[in-house]
Amino acid sequence: MTRIISSLAEVQAAYDALYCDLWGCLHNGRTPFPDAVAALQGFRAQGGRVVLMTNAPRPNRFVAAQLDRMGVPRDAWDMVVSSGDAAQAGMFAGLVGRSVYHLGPEKDAGFFTDIPAEFADAPAIARVPLEEAEGIVCTGPFDELTETPEDYRATLLYAKAKAMKLLCTNPDIVVDFGDKRIYCAGALAALYDEMGGTSLYFGKPHAPIYELARRRLAAAWGEVEPSRVLAVGDGIRTDILGGLAEGTDTLFVTGGLAAEEFGPEIDSPDPARLADWLSAQEITPTLAIGRLR
């Protein structure tokens, strides 16, 4: 049964590291949540390591720069591991070919241009028009504020006819940008799968992002047992499902994507509603909290 807590401090002594989601937990896409920042600072102050694990389709340095612009202090986290980082490895391995069509906004160009040292000698990846592509790299809609997956049905039908694979750099279906809900790359990849195409996933809840986080955590501070890691997030089928698959405890932030399911008090989820909803999802987080604090 999922235990509801009121603060991270109640349980933090049991863990050496956090895999903490960003959107819906630490910020809303525009501004950070002060209580969440304080909670992460408190965890680090007692010796814990904070790995910000995000399904952002960009390499980690671009995510860190975005956090800086938002005003998230550097003493709230230790490292960033992004879906973009894990997906780059798949791209440079040639999983969707060497000539690819970029389905996504130009703001995600760093996925192609910010090449980690480990791939410096890999064969080049060229961005080409759809008609010349071997596969697709999807970082999201071109205009995430107005478009839906259905706007891409014709593009995906063409890709399917050509037997192209789609590399999904962000498995999230939606996120809340301020007070607006927007579609992510995962929604386009899911539609492609429904249409009979083949999508490849690298972010939460899929294994590659966790494998990358473990390697980087171990390289910096030594191995951390899964039982001493807490996965934190508001995505029941990304953050929580992924953490459970990795054998870690999980903290479900109910005040994020599914906030309306748990009663009018966002900071205090109704236990009965939470239990019913989790039963319907067939997923049982270790812990739950209204907002990260």
C-alpha positions as CSV (number, residue, x, y, z in Angstrom):
1,M,0.0,0.0,0.0
2,T,1.2,3.5,-0.9
3,R,2.2,5.6,2.1
4,I,1.3,9.3,1.9
5,I,3.9,11.6,3.4
6,S,3.9,15.4,3.9
7,S,7.6,16.1,3.2
8,L,10.7,14.5,1.8
9,A,12.5,15.0,5.1
10,E,10.3,12.3,6.6
11,V,12.0,9.6,4.6
12,Q,15.2,11.0,3.2
13,A,17.5,9.2,5.7
14,A,16.6,6.0,4.0
15,Y,18.1,7.1,0.6
16,D,21.5,8.0,-0.8
17,A,20.3,9.3,-4.2
18,L,17.2,10.7,-5.8
19,Y,16.2,10.3,-9.5
20,C,14.0,13.4,-9.5
21,D,11.8,14.5,-12.4
22,L,11.6,18.2,-13.4
23,W,8.3,19.2,-15.0
24,G,5.5,19.0,-12.4
25,C,7.9,18.3,-9.6
26,L,10.6,21.0,-9.5
27,H,9.1,23.5,-12.0
28,N,6.1,24.1,-14.3
29,G,8.1,24.9,-17.4
30,R,8.3,28.6,-16.5
31,T,9.1,29.0,-12.8
32,P,10.6,26.7,-10.0
33,F,8.6,25.6,-7.0
34,P,10.3,27.0,-3.9
35,D,9.3,24.2,-1.6
36,A,10.6,21.6,-4.1
37,V,13.9,23.5,-4.3
38,A,14.2,23.6,-0.5
39,A,13.4,19.9,-0.3
40,L,16.3,19.0,-2.7
41,Q,18.6,21.4,-0.9
42,G,17.8,19.7,2.3
43,F,18.4,16.2,0.9
44,R,21.8,17.2,-0.4
45,A,22.6,18.9,3.0
46,Q,22.3,15.5,4.7
47,G,24.7,13.9,2.2
48,G,22.3,12.7,-0.5
49,R,22.9,13.1,-4.3
50,V,20.3,14.6,-6.5
51,V,20.1,13.3,-10.1
52,L,17.7,15.4,-12.1
53,M,16.3,12.8,-14.5
54,T,14.2,14.3,-17.2
55,N,12.6,13.2,-20.5
56,A,13.7,16.5,-22.1
57,P,14.9,15.8,-25.6
58,R,18.0,17.9,-25.3
59,P,21.5,17.0,-24.0
60,N,21.9,17.8,-20.3
61,R,23.9,21.0,-20.7
62,F,20.9,22.6,-22.4
63,V,18.6,21.5,-19.6
64,A,21.0,22.9,-17.0
65,A,21.1,26.2,-18.8
66,Q,17.3,26.3,-18.8
67,L,17.2,25.7,-15.1
68,D,19.7,28.5,-14.6
69,R,17.5,30.8,-16.5
70,M,14.5,29.8,-14.4
71,G,16.4,30.5,-11.3
72,V,16.8,27.0,-9.9
73,P,19.9,27.2,-7.7
74,R,22.8,24.9,-8.5
75,D,22.9,23.7,-4.9
76,A,19.6,21.9,-5.4
77,W,21.1,19.3,-7.6
78,D,24.2,17.3,-8.5
79,M,23.8,16.2,-12.1
80,V,21.3,16.2,-14.9
81,V,20.6,13.1,-17.0
82,S,18.2,13.6,-19.9
83,S,16.3,11.5,-22.3
84,G,18.2,13.4,-24.9
85,D,21.5,12.1,-23.6
86,A,20.3,8.5,-23.8
87,A,18.7,9.0,-27.2
88,Q,21.9,10.5,-28.6
89,A,23.6,7.2,-28.0
90,G,21.0,5.4,-30.0
91,M,21.2,7.9,-32.9
92,F,25.0,7.7,-33.1
93,A,24.7,3.9,-33.0
94,G,22.8,4.3,-36.3
95,L,19.6,2.8,-35.0
96,V,17.5,5.0,-37.4
97,G,20.2,5.5,-40.1
98,R,22.8,8.2,-40.8
99,S,20.5,10.5,-42.8
100,V,17.6,11.5,-40.6
101,Y,14.6,13.7,-40.7
102,H,14.2,15.9,-37.6
103,L,10.6,16.1,-36.5
104,G,10.7,18.8,-33.9
105,P,11.4,22.5,-33.2
106,E,14.7,24.2,-34.0
107,K,15.2,24.8,-30.3
108,D,16.1,21.1,-30.1
109,A,18.9,21.4,-32.7
110,G,21.5,20.9,-29.9
111,F,20.5,17.2,-30.0
112,F,22.4,17.0,-33.3
113,T,25.1,19.7,-32.8
114,D,26.2,19.1,-29.2
115,I,28.1,15.9,-29.7
116,P,29.5,14.3,-26.6
117,A,33.2,13.4,-26.7
118,E,32.4,9.7,-26.7
119,F,30.8,10.0,-30.1
120,A,33.3,12.4,-31.6
121,D,34.7,9.7,-33.9
122,A,31.3,8.2,-34.8
123,P,30.1,8.5,-38.4
124,A,28.3,11.8,-39.0
125,I,24.6,12.2,-38.7
126,A,23.0,14.4,-41.4
127,R,19.6,16.1,-41.1
128,V,17.8,15.8,-44.4
129,P,14.3,16.4,-45.8
130,L,11.8,13.6,-45.1
131,E,12.0,12.3,-48.7
132,E,15.7,11.7,-48.3
133,A,15.7,10.2,-44.8
134,E,16.5,6.7,-43.6
135,G,14.6,7.4,-40.4
136,I,13.1,10.0,-38.1
137,V,14.4,11.6,-34.9
138,C,11.4,13.1,-33.1
139,T,11.9,15.7,-30.4
140,G,8.3,16.9,-30.4
141,P,5.8,18.9,-32.5
142,F,7.2,21.8,-34.5
143,D,4.7,24.1,-32.6
144,E,4.1,22.5,-29.3
145,L,1.7,25.3,-28.2
146,T,-0.8,24.7,-31.0
147,E,-0.3,21.3,-32.6
148,T,-1.6,17.9,-31.8
149,P,-0.4,14.4,-32.9
150,E,-3.1,14.3,-35.6
151,D,-1.4,17.2,-37.4
152,Y,1.4,14.7,-38.2
153,R,-0.7,11.7,-39.4
154,A,0.2,12.3,-43.1
155,T,3.9,12.6,-42.3
156,L,3.8,9.4,-40.3
157,L,1.8,7.5,-42.9
158,Y,4.6,8.4,-45.4
159,A,7.3,7.3,-43.0
160,K,5.5,4.0,-42.3
161,A,5.2,3.4,-46.1
162,K,8.9,3.8,-46.3
163,A,9.5,1.5,-43.3
164,M,11.3,4.2,-41.4
165,K,12.0,3.8,-37.7
166,L,11.2,6.7,-35.4
167,L,13.7,7.5,-32.6
168,C,11.7,9.1,-29.8
169,T,13.8,11.5,-27.7
170,N,11.1,12.2,-25.1
171,P,8.5,9.4,-24.2
172,D,6.3,11.9,-22.3
173,I,2.8,12.2,-23.8
174,V,2.0,15.6,-22.3
175,V,3.5,18.1,-19.9
176,D,2.1,21.2,-18.3
177,F,3.8,24.4,-19.5
178,G,2.6,27.0,-17.0
179,D,-1.2,26.5,-17.1
180,K,-1.2,25.0,-20.6
181,R,-1.0,21.3,-21.4
182,I,1.2,20.5,-24.4
183,Y,2.0,17.4,-26.4
184,C,5.5,15.9,-26.4
185,A,7.4,13.6,-28.7
186,G,6.0,10.6,-26.9
187,A,2.5,11.4,-28.2
188,L,3.7,11.4,-31.8
189,A,5.7,8.2,-31.3
190,A,2.6,6.5,-29.7
191,L,0.5,7.5,-32.8
192,Y,3.2,6.1,-35.0
193,D,3.1,2.8,-33.1
194,E,-0.7,2.7,-33.3
195,M,-0.4,3.2,-37.1
196,G,1.9,0.2,-37.3
197,G,5.2,2.0,-37.4
198,T,8.2,1.3,-35.2
199,S,9.2,3.8,-32.5
200,L,12.4,3.4,-30.3
201,Y,12.3,4.9,-26.8
202,F,15.2,6.0,-24.5
203,G,13.7,8.1,-21.7
204,K,11.6,7.1,-18.7
205,P,10.2,4.5,-18.2
206,H,12.6,2.7,-20.5
207,A,15.9,1.2,-19.4
208,P,18.5,3.3,-21.3
209,I,18.1,6.5,-19.3
210,Y,18.4,4.6,-16.0
211,E,21.5,2.7,-17.2
212,L,23.1,6.0,-18.1
213,A,22.2,7.5,-14.7
214,R,23.7,4.6,-12.9
215,R,27.0,4.8,-14.8
216,R,27.3,8.6,-14.3
217,L,26.4,8.3,-10.6
218,A,28.9,5.5,-10.1
219,A,31.6,7.4,-11.9
220,A,31.2,10.5,-9.8
221,W,30.5,9.0,-6.3
222,G,30.6,5.2,-6.5
223,E,27.9,2.6,-6.8
224,V,24.6,3.2,-5.1
225,E,22.4,0.2,-4.3
226,P,18.9,0.4,-6.0
227,S,17.4,0.0,-2.5
228,R,19.0,3.3,-1.6
229,V,17.6,5.2,-4.6
230,L,14.2,7.0,-4.6
231,A,12.6,7.8,-7.9
232,V,10.5,11.0,-7.7
233,G,7.9,12.1,-10.2
234,D,4.4,13.0,-11.2
235,G,4.2,10.7,-14.2
236,I,2.7,7.4,-13.1
237,R,3.6,5.6,-16.3
238,T,7.0,7.2,-16.8
239,D,8.7,8.3,-13.5
240,I,6.9,5.7,-11.3
241,L,6.7,2.8,-13.6
242,G,10.3,3.3,-14.6
243,G,11.5,3.5,-11.0
244,L,9.6,0.3,-10.1
245,A,11.1,-1.5,-13.0
246,E,14.6,-0.5,-11.8
247,G,14.0,-1.9,-8.4
248,T,14.0,1.4,-6.6
249,D,11.5,2.9,-4.2
250,T,9.2,5.6,-5.8
251,L,7.6,8.8,-4.6
252,F,4.5,9.8,-6.6
253,V,3.9,13.6,-6.7
254,T,0.1,13.7,-6.9
255,G,-0.2,17.4,-7.5
256,G,1.3,17.2,-11.0
257,L,-0.3,15.8,-14.2
258,A,-3.1,13.9,-12.4
259,A,-3.8,16.5,-9.6
260,E,-7.6,16.7,-10.4
261,E,-8.0,13.0,-9.5
262,F,-7.2,13.3,-5.8
263,G,-9.6,15.9,-4.4
264,P,-9.7,19.7,-4.1
265,E,-6.6,20.0,-1.8
266,I,-3.6,19.6,-4.1
267,D,-1.2,19.5,-1.2
268,S,-3.2,16.8,0.6
269,P,-4.4,14.0,-1.7
270,D,-7.5,12.2,-0.6
271,P,-6.3,8.7,0.5
272,A,-9.4,6.9,-0.8
273,R,-9.3,8.6,-4.2
274,L,-5.6,7.9,-4.5
275,A,-6.0,4.3,-3.6
276,D,-8.8,3.8,-6.2
277,W,-6.9,5.6,-8.9
278,L,-3.7,3.7,-8.3
279,S,-5.7,0.4,-8.3
280,A,-7.1,1.3,-11.7
281,Q,-3.6,2.1,-12.9
282,E,-2.3,-1.3,-11.5
283,I,0.8,0.6,-10.3
284,T,1.7,1.0,-6.6
285,P,4.2,3.6,-5.7
286,T,6.1,3.2,-2.4
287,L,5.2,6.8,-1.3
288,A,3.0,9.7,-2.4
289,I,3.1,13.4,-1.7
290,G,0.9,16.3,-2.8
291,R,3.8,18.4,-3.9
292,L,7.5,17.9,-3.6
293,R,8.5,19.7,-0.4
